[in-house]
């Protein structure tokens, strides 16, 4: 009789162990929520327009702080969102003749009320790579297309390259440099825009040729990471 009881007790213990070690179900795993820590939802409290930037006093939860975006028409009291942001402390705006204790430079705002396109284009994989340049853009002597830059970036790391492209974004005087986004119509696996740091000034929609150094995996903090960056560029005439 004792032997039967001991075997029964062992069976109960083994059953408890198996229940405790049972793997999580798919349902349990899918309940995990992914949170984008770089996404900020803000309400505009004050707007100051300068030559190149729009400075915004914003409210996020209980926090109130300043951000700067490329000059944009923004409404007071409206709610927007943005990602990332590069903080500059004791930043002096020469246009406004004002020094901000802290201001976050942001590439742009997301408007929740922006119209949604009625038709969504289906992009095939083979269209993500484009070797053809945009109409009106001719590469300068010795220049690479952005397709070739992105395709051979590992081989070009640390080397000087020449690029010709149209200025699609210009953000001056951040971290003592101007930040230029260039496109030439070509692309490689979806990458079609290169960020360039320089002391030169550029205008949106103008076509320029620059020469600079290729840098990979640049982490500037505050959510700004670049797989590839062209630094200390100079204008090529």
C-alpha positions as CSV (number, residue, x, y, z in Angstrom):
1,X,0.0,0.0,0.0
2,X,2.8,2.4,0.9
3,X,4.4,1.7,-2.5
4,X,1.3,2.6,-4.3
5,X,0.9,5.9,-2.4
6,X,4.6,6.8,-3.1
7,X,4.2,6.2,-6.8
8,X,1.0,8.4,-6.8
9,X,2.7,11.2,-5.0
10,X,5.6,11.1,-7.5
11,X,3.1,11.2,-10.4
12,X,1.5,14.4,-8.9
13,X,4.8,16.1,-8.5
14,X,5.8,15.3,-12.0
15,X,2.5,16.6,-13.3
16,X,3.0,19.9,-11.4
17,X,6.5,20.3,-12.9
18,X,5.2,19.7,-16.4
19,X,2.4,22.3,-16.0
20,X,4.9,24.9,-14.6
21,X,7.3,24.3,-17.5
22,X,4.6,24.5,-20.2
23,X,5.8,27.0,-22.8
24,X,3.9,30.3,-23.4
25,X,1.2,30.1,-26.0
26,X,1.2,32.2,-29.1
27,X,-1.6,34.2,-27.6
28,X,0.4,35.2,-24.6
29,X,3.4,36.3,-26.8
30,X,1.2,38.4,-29.1
31,X,-0.1,40.5,-26.2
32,X,3.2,42.3,-25.9
33,X,2.9,45.9,-27.0
34,X,5.7,47.5,-29.0
35,X,6.3,51.1,-28.1
36,X,8.1,53.6,-30.2
37,X,10.1,55.6,-27.6
38,X,11.2,58.1,-30.2
39,X,7.7,59.2,-31.1
40,X,6.5,62.4,-29.4
41,X,3.0,63.7,-29.4
42,X,2.9,67.5,-28.8
43,X,0.6,70.5,-28.8
44,X,1.8,73.8,-30.1
45,X,1.8,76.7,-27.6
46,X,3.9,79.4,-29.4
47,X,5.3,79.9,-32.8
48,X,8.4,82.0,-33.7
49,X,9.4,82.1,-37.4
50,X,13.0,82.8,-38.4
51,X,14.7,82.8,-41.8
52,X,15.3,79.1,-42.1
53,X,13.6,77.6,-39.0
54,X,10.3,77.7,-37.2
55,X,10.8,77.6,-33.4
56,X,7.9,76.0,-31.5
57,X,7.1,76.1,-27.8
58,X,5.4,72.7,-27.3
59,X,3.7,70.8,-24.6
60,X,4.1,67.1,-24.2
61,X,2.3,65.7,-21.2
62,X,3.5,67.8,-18.3
63,X,6.6,69.0,-20.1
64,X,7.0,72.3,-21.9
65,X,10.0,72.8,-24.2
66,X,11.3,74.3,-27.5
67,X,11.8,72.5,-30.8
68,X,13.0,73.8,-34.2
69,X,11.9,72.6,-37.6
70,X,12.6,73.7,-41.2
71,X,10.4,76.8,-41.8
72,X,6.8,75.5,-41.9
73,X,3.3,76.8,-41.4
74,X,2.2,75.5,-38.0
75,X,-1.0,76.3,-36.1
76,X,-1.0,77.2,-32.4
77,X,-3.2,74.8,-30.3
78,X,-2.9,72.0,-32.8
79,X,-1.5,68.6,-32.0
80,X,1.3,67.1,-34.0
81,X,3.9,64.3,-33.6
82,X,7.5,63.9,-34.4
83,X,10.3,61.4,-34.1
84,X,13.9,61.8,-32.8
85,X,15.3,65.2,-32.1
86,X,18.8,66.6,-31.6
87,X,19.1,68.8,-28.4
88,X,21.2,71.9,-28.5
89,X,21.8,73.7,-25.3
90,X,22.4,77.5,-25.0
91,X,21.6,77.8,-28.7
92,X,21.7,81.3,-30.1
93,X,19.3,82.2,-32.9
94,X,20.9,85.2,-34.7
95,X,17.7,85.8,-36.6
96,X,15.6,86.1,-33.4
97,X,18.4,87.6,-31.4
98,X,17.6,85.1,-28.7
99,X,19.4,82.3,-26.9
100,X,17.4,79.2,-26.0
101,X,18.4,77.3,-22.9
102,X,17.5,74.2,-24.8
103,X,16.0,73.5,-28.2
104,X,15.5,70.2,-30.0
105,X,16.1,70.3,-33.8
106,X,13.6,68.0,-35.6
107,X,13.4,67.2,-39.3
108,X,9.7,67.8,-39.5
109,X,6.3,67.3,-37.9
110,X,3.6,64.7,-38.6
111,X,0.2,66.2,-39.2
112,X,-2.6,63.8,-38.1
113,X,-5.1,65.7,-40.2
114,X,-3.0,65.5,-43.4
115,X,-5.1,64.1,-46.3
116,X,-4.6,60.4,-47.0
117,X,-4.0,59.5,-50.7
118,X,-7.1,57.7,-52.1
119,X,-4.9,55.4,-54.1
120,X,-1.9,53.6,-52.6
121,X,0.8,52.7,-55.1
122,X,2.2,49.1,-54.9
123,X,5.9,49.2,-55.0
124,X,7.6,46.2,-56.5
125,X,11.0,45.1,-55.2
126,X,12.7,45.7,-58.5
127,X,11.6,49.4,-58.4
128,X,13.5,50.0,-55.1
129,X,16.7,50.2,-57.1
130,X,17.0,52.8,-59.8
131,X,20.2,53.6,-61.7
132,X,18.7,56.4,-63.9
133,X,19.2,60.0,-62.8
134,X,16.4,62.6,-62.6
135,X,15.9,64.8,-65.6
136,X,18.1,67.8,-65.5
137,X,20.8,66.3,-63.3
138,X,24.2,65.5,-64.9
139,X,27.0,64.1,-62.8
140,X,30.1,66.2,-62.6
141,X,33.4,64.8,-63.6
142,X,34.4,62.0,-61.2
143,X,31.1,62.1,-59.4
144,X,29.2,59.0,-58.2
145,X,25.5,58.5,-58.4
146,X,23.7,57.8,-55.1
147,X,23.0,54.3,-56.5
148,X,26.7,53.6,-56.7
149,X,27.4,55.4,-53.3
150,X,24.9,53.2,-51.4
151,X,25.7,50.0,-53.3
152,X,29.5,50.3,-52.6
153,X,29.3,52.1,-49.3
154,X,31.4,49.5,-47.4
155,X,34.3,50.0,-49.9
156,X,33.9,53.8,-49.8
157,X,34.1,54.2,-46.0
158,X,36.7,56.8,-45.1
159,X,37.2,57.8,-48.7
160,X,36.5,61.1,-50.4
161,X,33.7,61.1,-52.9
162,X,32.2,63.6,-55.3
163,X,28.4,63.8,-55.6
164,X,26.0,65.8,-57.7
165,X,22.4,66.2,-56.6
166,X,19.4,68.4,-55.9
167,X,19.0,69.9,-52.5
168,X,15.8,68.6,-51.0
169,X,16.4,69.8,-47.4
170,X,18.7,72.4,-45.8
171,X,19.1,72.8,-42.0
172,X,21.8,75.4,-41.1
173,X,23.9,75.9,-38.0
174,X,23.3,72.7,-36.1
175,X,26.3,71.5,-34.2
176,X,28.3,74.3,-36.0
177,X,27.5,72.7,-39.4
178,X,24.9,72.9,-42.1
179,X,23.0,69.8,-42.9
180,X,22.1,69.1,-46.5
181,X,20.0,66.4,-48.0
182,X,20.7,65.5,-51.6
183,X,18.9,63.4,-54.2
184,X,19.7,62.6,-57.8
185,X,16.9,60.3,-58.8
186,X,18.8,57.1,-58.4
187,X,18.5,54.7,-55.5
188,X,19.7,51.4,-54.1
189,X,17.3,49.1,-52.2
190,X,15.1,52.0,-51.3
191,X,17.9,54.4,-50.2
192,X,17.7,57.6,-52.4
193,X,18.7,60.4,-50.1
194,X,22.1,61.3,-48.7
195,X,22.8,63.6,-45.7
196,X,25.8,65.9,-46.0
197,X,27.4,68.0,-43.4
198,X,29.2,71.2,-44.6
199,X,29.9,74.9,-44.0
200,X,28.5,75.8,-47.4
201,X,25.0,77.3,-47.7
202,X,22.5,75.8,-50.2
203,X,19.0,76.5,-51.4
204,X,16.2,74.1,-51.7
205,X,15.8,72.7,-55.3
206,X,19.2,73.9,-56.5
207,X,21.6,71.4,-58.0
208,X,25.1,71.3,-56.5
209,X,28.2,69.2,-56.6
210,X,30.1,68.5,-53.4
211,X,33.1,66.6,-52.3
212,X,33.3,65.0,-48.8
213,X,34.3,62.0,-46.7
214,X,32.1,58.9,-46.4
215,X,31.4,57.9,-42.8
216,X,29.4,54.8,-41.8
217,X,27.3,54.0,-38.8
218,X,27.4,57.5,-37.3
219,X,25.4,57.8,-34.0
220,X,24.8,61.4,-32.9
221,X,22.6,60.5,-30.0
222,X,18.9,61.6,-29.4
223,X,17.7,59.1,-32.0
224,X,19.8,60.4,-34.8
225,X,21.7,57.5,-36.4
226,X,23.1,57.4,-40.0
227,X,24.0,54.2,-41.8
228,X,26.0,56.5,-44.2
229,X,26.9,60.2,-44.0
230,X,29.1,62.4,-46.1
231,X,31.0,64.8,-43.8
232,X,32.9,68.1,-44.1
233,X,31.8,68.6,-47.7
234,X,33.0,71.5,-49.9
235,X,31.5,72.9,-53.0
236,X,32.9,71.7,-56.3
237,X,32.6,74.2,-59.1
